[in-house]
């Protein structure tokens, strides 16, 4: 379900349990449309309340939110979700519809949700009723019965191609403008460079003329296009344009979040760690985080040793990058001593 793209008349959405376990705030993403919760969904959520996984947390939080916005009229009149939003209903006591029973006679939660969706369809013949579920098999069953169905995709990135796009190269730039950009550290207005497309905030690109070229970035905080300097962070130097662009944004304290994508071995962790060390005096602590991916269906608890020994294999790539930086700074140098001091004072820590 992509709520923001829904147009036309008001609709009814019937939610499956997995939508709530996926996003406990999902009921806020359906705009002015009405939402129907089959009572079996609440029964299933009750089974997920205990535990420390994300789905357990989502189950608990949804029930709390439901309790906060509803009252005794929920099962009769429904509950308003707020200004500009629809109404939330819980469908209780609906009988197992004969149409559903003929096709799927087994009385299980999925089939009860189908029955509920069919009940809502029949009760509102003039409105579109859509079952929202992340269960592919349930979507197939719904389609076989003529029930409209959608996946819940509101939280997905609309255009993943944005993460694969390489930097732009703008050709036919006036060579005198590039010379002026070299000579002006504070940068130039984009209009001066006659870039024919609108550059995005913090976009890095290459400007080329028949005579020269330059690496540049549009700085939204100053409104200027400035030259990308080839900086060195703790002995680490960029080896290509992409790494130079990475250092450019990583070293800017005005940019609070940077996401680097690329193939393994392209230096993402090394560059980020070196940039963090360079700005260590700005922060109380630097945390190196890495997700733990279980192998062979065994989580970190199966590894021998105490907590640090269990985590060590997962953190080894970070230690390797730290050792590379230390080797570049030289043993006994001021930067190497700074790294040792940060580790000693727990200002450079590990997190999983």
Phi, psi and omega in degrees: 000121178249089192301323186292341182262001182285129180230172177094205183286172180293144184234165172250132177242127176257124187261136172275160181300321185295336176294316180291319178294335178279322183210103185289347177262016187301328185293349177271003186250018183246017176051230186274003184281154180274149182240136179240128177251114173298142182300333179294334177295318177294324177296319180290321179300325181299329180285341183259001186292330182266132179138170183247006179281166181300321181294329177292318177298315181298320179298315181295315183294322180296317180298322178295316179296321180298319180294327183286331186257356185242165176217199185293343181274000184306316186277353181249305184255347186083178181231129178292139180266003176119177182300129179077003181250171180271201181243142178260129177238145170250122182269109183243146173071013179287139182284157179289109187299139183299322180299320180288317183298326180294321182274321183225081188291340183293127184274078181241164184307316181301317181287329175292324177293319174301317180298320179295316179300319179295321178299315179296320177304312183291328182283340182228070184296338181270359181240150177281129178246129186232128173274128180250118182209149175265001179274110183299318182296321178293324177297320178296318179297319181296317180296325180295338180262358182084014178271128178292140186213148179216156171279159175265106185234017181303326185270006182270153177291129185291324184228094182287344179297338180298332181277346181261351186288131177281171179294150179281150172239119180259116182265171176060033174281144178300123182300329178294326178293322178293320176300319180293324179293322176300324187269358184238093184301325182286347176098175182234159174293143179304327181296328180296326182276351178057043174285127191279348178242163180280120180277147183270157177305130179065015177290134176254141185204173179247130176255129183231141172234182179290343185248329187207175178211166182204147172271132185220164177217140174271118181265110183289343182283333178249345183073021183242154168263122182236158179292139175276116180278144177275085184275158176244125178247113178048047176082355181265124180245143176293139183256353178205179183298319182298316178292326176297320177295321180299313178297324181302314182276327179294328183275356181269111182293344179286341179267113189273342181215127179232131175245123180253130175239151180164168180292162177300137177091004181271002172093016183301309182293318181298314181295316181296318180294316179297319179293322179295318179297323180296330182255020185302328182289349179275343189231157179285328184205146173250123179251127176261114186247145179210132181289145176265120179252117182293144179246140177053037178063021178241125181274186187298337181295340181279345180286148180286161174095182180278189185302314182294321180291327178293320185279335187309314181300326180286332183268357184304318178303325178290320176298321180299316179293323178294322178293325176298316180296318179299321180294330180282333181278342179089132180298131178085355179287167183296323181288322177296319178295324179296319179297315179299321180294319179298318179292319181297323182269009181060026175274346174239100188239173181245142179219142178234000000 
